Amino acid sequence: DQQVKQNSPSLSVQEGRISILNCDYTNSMFDYFLWYKKYPAEGPTFLISISSIKDKNEDGRFTVFLNKSAKHLSLHIVPSQPGDSAVYFCAASGRMDSSYKLIFGSGTRLLVRP
Amino acid sequence: DSGVTQTPKHLITATGQRVTLRCSPRSGDLSVYWYQQSLDQGLQFLIQYYNGEERAKGNILERFSAQQFPDLHSELNLSSLELGDSALYFCASSPHLRDEQYFGPGTRLTVT
């Protein structure tokens, strides 16, 4: 049972354009969402997060949008740069079984073409 | 550099063997997490420790165990290894129970 889904395994965009990565979740107990970036042969790197009390959080070129009614979040990268080419994971957290766990999606591989 | 260190970087062993993966969290972080990433799959949460105590369990097999020591470093023990255990194993740490997690570079385990 995948509680966090990234339905697009890959995405290709032109340098300078917007990259939009999507993520859906099913568990209404999730109240904290994060995006991580992963380069080959490295561990995931934290990018940006959002609490369920907000619908938008911005950090430089990265903006995360949360639509609670649709159980959907997205990561916008503007403008996209070749160095953004990586695998992006969304993750969700909520209080379950007296603990908090991060549940990760399967990732979206972003390729930014020069 | 996240500040989380993992050793060894690579490990090749045979089926039926036992291995230990080691993780040192970022300075000051009390929580340590272990994840498994199999080929082309997402990160599967295995287990979390907070200040020496187990706090959350995920899809961790009974053949696997972990502990966190008083100096906060953690070890993941994998025993009776099977071919399907070949994967990247990541350790992450965070200051407390529910913060952004910072990942180490991973240990690549190959079981032959």
HADDOCK unambig.tbl for C-alpha pairs under 7 A between the chains (distance, minus, plus):
assign (segid A and resid 42 and name CA) (segid B and resid 105 and name CA) 4.84 0.50 0.50
assign (segid A and resid 43 and name CA) (segid B and resid 103 and name CA) 5.38 0.50 0.50
assign (segid A and resid 43 and name CA) (segid B and resid 104 and name CA) 5.43 0.50 0.50
assign (segid A and resid 43 and name CA) (segid B and resid 105 and name CA) 4.38 0.50 0.50
assign (segid A and resid 43 and name CA) (segid B and resid 106 and name CA) 6.07 0.50 0.50
assign (segid A and resid 44 and name CA) (segid B and resid 103 and name CA) 5.89 0.50 0.50
assign (segid A and resid 45 and name CA) (segid B and resid 102 and name CA) 6.76 0.50 0.50
assign (segid A and resid 45 and name CA) (segid B and resid 103 and name CA) 6.72 0.50 0.50
assign (segid A and resid 46 and name CA) (segid B and resid 100 and name CA) 6.99 0.50 0.50
assign (segid A and resid 46 and name CA) (segid B and resid 102 and name CA) 6.74 0.50 0.50
assign (segid A and resid 99 and name CA) (segid B and resid 55 and name CA) 6.54 0.50 0.50
assign (segid A and resid 99 and name CA) (segid B and resid 56 and name CA) 5.84 0.50 0.50
assign (segid A and resid 100 and name CA) (segid B and resid 98 and name CA) 6.56 0.50 0.50
assign (segid A and resid 104 and name CA) (segid B and resid 42 and name CA) 6.51 0.50 0.50
assign (segid A and resid 104 and name CA) (segid B and resid 43 and name CA) 5.95 0.50 0.50
assign (segid A and resid 105 and name CA) (segid B and resid 42 and name CA) 6.02 0.50 0.50
assign (segid A and resid 106 and name CA) (segid B and resid 41 and name CA) 5.84 0.50 0.50
assign (segid A and resid 106 and name CA) (segid B and resid 42 and name CA) 4.02 0.50 0.50
assign (segid A and resid 107 and name CA) (segid B and resid 42 and name CA) 6.28 0.50 0.50
